């Protein structure tokens, strides 16, 4: 691979090869791409993660003499420098202990600090401001007997090394990052099937609640849906009846999205999905998904032709969990993370599941999926369980429909929040 500048000798810097998709140390499967310089490390970062990190501390474990990449960790950079020491210590311990559980203590760690300039700052100023954080990370890793092999700052389209003292290699003004998709690394990664799904900010933006007047309208719709549920329950509506309406509504909206594909891809496609979803419909479905059993049925739509419209629907619902209903986003965010993971998009899955835990740290389904995804567990086991449960349940549903009296319509109702109806996660 062609270097962007003169690399150091092998004795100064090991070559670093990403491991297979599992990220487990010593993996011999998957693409093997050798990186020999800070430039190539910086260029490879989004391909390792699957997205361009923003405002992020990224740490990658390195194993063996060949320097194979193992476990990866990404956390947001705290805005308050007073938090940097705790962040560095916790991140180092998490990566090292996690690597030990998965098969071996790292022989080294590569660190990336990624933050764009703000408020008139230059990239070089960002690099200088974050230097104490880089030093704290090096000390925290050293305390665990794991050296930091390289620490890079990526800011304003340039990169700097906190470890390299050679001005010829890493000058004070930094070096420019390769333009997206133009480097040899990009071509090699594309050939190997590694994808970059935009920036972290863009992926999070597709799952972040709406703002402005539309958010106020949506919150009023959620209030109406919650208020309408109380008399419905007092009139004798059962949990099963309310749940049946929720499932029917979800299927209707998925079909609507199937018949009306977005006119373009990317974040702009979300505007199209939002236009397909009425406030009252979204409110009823959001409240209904707070019921664990209904959420588990929704989790069955995770593959084949159901996966794409389901993912679009869960993203749209997560954006509608506004105001006082922010915690309700845990359900659609978890479903979005599950569909992403089930269809092979692990980077987006981790982001969505992390956001679900930010909405509700005690949401058990998100906790389990987040842990399993981060541990590299194959999702096929859960997919098989959901398929079997669906096979057992759907014959019952078909028999019930066949014996329903003529002219009788399906049950109607909405599901309130976990607090209102006492359902569990």
Buried (B, 14 or more C-beta within 10 A) or exposed (E): BEEBEEBEEEEEBBBBBBBBBBBBBEBEEBBBBEBBBBBBBBBBBBBBBBBBBBBBBBBBBBBBEEBBBBBBBBBBBBEEEEEBBEBBBEBBBBBBEBBBEBEBBBBBBBBBBBBBBEEEBBBBBBBBBBBEBBBBBBBBBEEBEBBBBBBBBBBBEBBBBBBBEEEEBBEEEBBBBBEEEEBBBBEBBEEEEBBBBBBBBBBBEBBBBBEEEBBEEBBBBBBBBBEBBEEBBEEEBEBEBBBBBBBEBBBEBBEBBBEEBBEEEEEEBBEBBBEBBEBBBBBBBBBBBBBBBBBEBBBBBBBEEBBBBBBBBBBBBBBBBBEEBEBBBBBBBBBBBBBBBBBEBBBBBBBBBBBBBBBBEEBEBBBEBBEBBBBBBEBEEBBEEBEEBBEEEEEEEEEEEEEEEEEEEEBEBBBBBBEBBEBEB
